[in-house]
């Protein structure tokens, strides 16, 4: 398995070098140079030089129209599954804790399907799929973690985050984990 990861890393580096050019080098920008470091949250919504995202794996990420990096959840060192939302501004080299809790393993707060609400928040998770739509909204689907039920499992919930309102909307899927898909007819959209 270790060999497979090493091979994948070498392939990734070779691919990145080919795409960027032969003179591409990694540059250390921010963060700790050691491992097993927890997050430093500061005050929610306040950018500070001391804020930092700790070690984690399987976080979802997005890039907004201003070039900021956004990060949600993942398996966080010292916290378990997380559901915190962060923004990193490369121009200032600083993080802002935007939304979510500063402790781990929180249940999802689903609210009403299709209705944005300040209280809505996807449950703690890792390995979710993420993308940005043409309007700049962030989308999050599934992963492994906690739904409303409180047990660890696989998720099939679909969420939309609106940057301007700082609100999540539960769009589709279930509020409990380990649910089977409902396929319907291939190529035919249905509720």
C-alpha positions as CSV (number, residue, x, y, z in Angstrom):
1,X,0.0,0.0,0.0
2,X,2.9,2.4,0.9
3,X,4.4,1.7,-2.6
4,X,1.0,2.6,-4.2
5,X,0.9,5.9,-2.3
6,X,4.5,6.7,-3.3
7,X,3.8,5.8,-6.9
8,X,0.7,8.0,-6.9
9,X,2.7,10.9,-5.4
10,X,5.4,10.6,-8.0
11,X,2.8,10.5,-10.8
12,X,1.1,13.6,-9.3
13,X,4.3,15.6,-9.1
14,X,5.3,14.6,-12.7
15,X,1.8,15.5,-13.9
16,X,1.9,18.9,-12.1
17,X,5.4,19.6,-13.5
18,X,4.3,18.8,-17.0
19,X,1.2,21.1,-16.7
20,X,3.1,24.0,-15.1
21,X,6.4,23.7,-16.8
22,X,9.8,22.3,-16.0
23,X,10.8,25.1,-13.6
24,X,8.0,24.6,-11.1
25,X,8.9,24.3,-7.5
26,X,6.9,23.9,-4.3
27,X,6.9,26.9,-2.0
28,X,6.1,26.7,1.8
29,X,3.4,29.3,2.3
30,X,1.8,28.8,5.8
31,X,1.2,26.2,8.5
32,X,3.2,24.1,10.9
33,X,6.3,22.2,9.7
34,X,5.4,19.3,12.1
35,X,2.5,17.0,12.3
36,X,-0.3,16.2,14.8
37,X,-1.2,19.9,15.2
38,X,-4.7,21.0,16.2
39,X,-6.6,24.0,14.8
40,X,-6.4,27.5,16.3
41,X,-9.9,29.0,15.8
42,X,-9.8,32.5,17.1
43,X,-13.1,34.3,16.8
44,X,-15.6,33.2,14.2
45,X,-15.7,35.6,11.2
46,X,-12.5,37.4,12.2
47,X,-9.4,37.0,10.2
48,X,-6.2,36.8,12.3
49,X,-2.6,35.8,11.7
50,X,-2.9,33.3,14.6
51,X,-5.8,31.4,13.1
52,X,-4.8,28.1,11.5
53,X,-6.4,24.9,10.3
54,X,-4.8,22.0,12.0
55,X,-3.8,18.6,10.5
56,X,-6.7,16.9,8.8
57,X,-7.5,14.5,6.0
58,X,-10.4,14.2,3.5
59,X,-11.5,17.9,3.8
60,X,-13.7,19.4,1.0
61,X,-12.3,22.5,-0.8
62,X,-13.5,25.2,-3.1
63,X,-12.0,28.3,-4.8
64,X,-14.2,31.5,-4.9
65,X,-14.2,34.2,-7.6
66,X,-11.6,36.3,-5.6
67,X,-9.1,33.4,-5.5
68,X,-9.7,32.5,-1.9
69,X,-9.4,28.9,-0.8
70,X,-12.3,27.5,1.3
71,X,-12.1,24.3,3.3
72,X,-14.8,22.3,5.1
73,X,-14.6,19.4,7.5
74,X,-12.3,16.4,7.2
75,X,-10.9,14.1,9.9
76,X,-9.2,16.6,12.1
77,X,-6.3,15.8,14.5
78,X,-7.6,15.9,18.1
79,X,-11.2,16.5,17.1
80,X,-12.5,13.5,15.1
81,X,-14.8,14.4,12.2
82,X,-15.2,18.1,11.8
83,X,-17.8,20.4,10.2
84,X,-16.0,23.7,10.4
85,X,-15.8,26.0,7.4
86,X,-12.6,28.1,6.8
87,X,-11.5,30.7,4.2
88,X,-7.9,31.3,3.3
89,X,-6.9,34.5,1.6
90,X,-3.6,34.1,-0.3
91,X,-3.2,37.9,-0.6
92,X,-3.1,38.3,3.2
93,X,-1.8,34.8,4.0
94,X,-4.4,34.5,6.7
95,X,-7.3,32.1,7.6
96,X,-10.8,33.0,8.8
97,X,-13.0,30.5,10.7
98,X,-16.3,31.2,9.0
99,X,-18.9,28.7,10.3
100,X,-19.3,25.5,12.2
101,X,-18.1,24.3,15.5
102,X,-14.6,24.3,17.0
103,X,-15.0,20.8,18.4
104,X,-15.5,17.6,16.5
105,X,-18.2,15.0,15.8
106,X,-21.3,17.2,15.4
107,X,-24.5,16.0,14.0
108,X,-26.0,17.6,10.9
109,X,-28.6,20.3,11.4
110,X,-30.8,19.8,8.3
111,X,-33.7,22.2,8.8
112,X,-36.2,22.0,5.9
113,X,-35.1,20.6,2.6
114,X,-34.7,23.5,0.1
115,X,-34.7,26.3,2.7
116,X,-31.6,28.2,3.6
117,X,-31.3,28.9,7.4
118,X,-28.5,30.3,9.6
119,X,-28.8,27.3,11.8
120,X,-28.4,24.7,9.0
121,X,-25.0,22.9,9.0
122,X,-23.9,19.7,7.3
123,X,-22.8,17.1,9.9
124,X,-19.1,16.4,10.6
125,X,-17.5,14.4,7.8
126,X,-14.6,13.5,5.6
127,X,-14.2,12.6,1.9
128,X,-17.2,14.5,0.6
129,X,-17.4,15.6,-3.0
130,X,-17.3,19.4,-3.6
131,X,-17.8,21.8,-6.6
132,X,-18.6,25.4,-7.3
133,X,-21.6,26.4,-9.6
134,X,-21.7,29.2,-12.1
135,X,-23.2,31.6,-9.5
136,X,-20.3,31.0,-7.0
137,X,-22.3,28.7,-4.7
138,X,-20.4,25.9,-3.0
139,X,-21.9,22.4,-3.3
140,X,-21.1,19.4,-1.0
141,X,-22.2,15.8,-1.4
142,X,-21.9,12.8,0.9
143,X,-18.8,11.4,2.4
144,X,-18.3,9.5,5.7
145,X,-19.4,11.0,9.0
146,X,-22.4,12.0,11.0
147,X,-25.9,12.8,9.7
148,X,-28.7,13.7,12.1
149,X,-28.8,10.1,13.5
150,X,-25.5,10.4,15.5
151,X,-23.9,7.2,14.1
152,X,-20.9,7.2,11.9
153,X,-21.6,6.0,8.3
154,X,-21.8,6.9,4.7
155,X,-23.8,10.0,3.7
156,X,-25.9,10.8,0.6
157,X,-26.9,14.3,1.5
158,X,-26.5,17.3,-0.9
159,X,-25.8,20.8,0.5
160,X,-25.4,24.2,-1.1
161,X,-23.5,27.1,0.7
162,X,-24.2,30.7,-0.3
163,X,-21.2,32.9,0.5
164,X,-23.1,36.2,0.5
165,X,-25.7,34.9,3.1
166,X,-23.3,32.6,5.0
167,X,-26.1,29.9,5.0
168,X,-26.3,26.3,4.1
169,X,-29.3,24.7,2.4
170,X,-30.0,21.0,2.5
171,X,-31.0,20.3,-1.1
172,X,-31.4,16.6,-1.5
173,X,-30.6,13.2,0.0
174,X,-31.3,11.8,3.5
175,X,-30.7,13.1,7.0
176,X,-29.6,9.6,8.1
177,X,-26.6,7.7,6.9
178,X,-26.1,4.4,5.1
179,X,-29.1,4.8,2.8
180,X,-29.5,3.0,-0.5
181,X,-29.7,4.9,-3.8
182,X,-33.1,5.0,-5.6
183,X,-32.2,4.7,-9.3
184,X,-35.5,5.1,-11.2
185,X,-35.2,5.0,-15.0
186,X,-31.8,5.6,-16.5
187,X,-31.6,9.0,-18.1
188,X,-34.9,10.2,-16.7
189,X,-34.9,12.9,-13.9
190,X,-37.4,12.3,-11.1
191,X,-37.9,13.5,-7.5
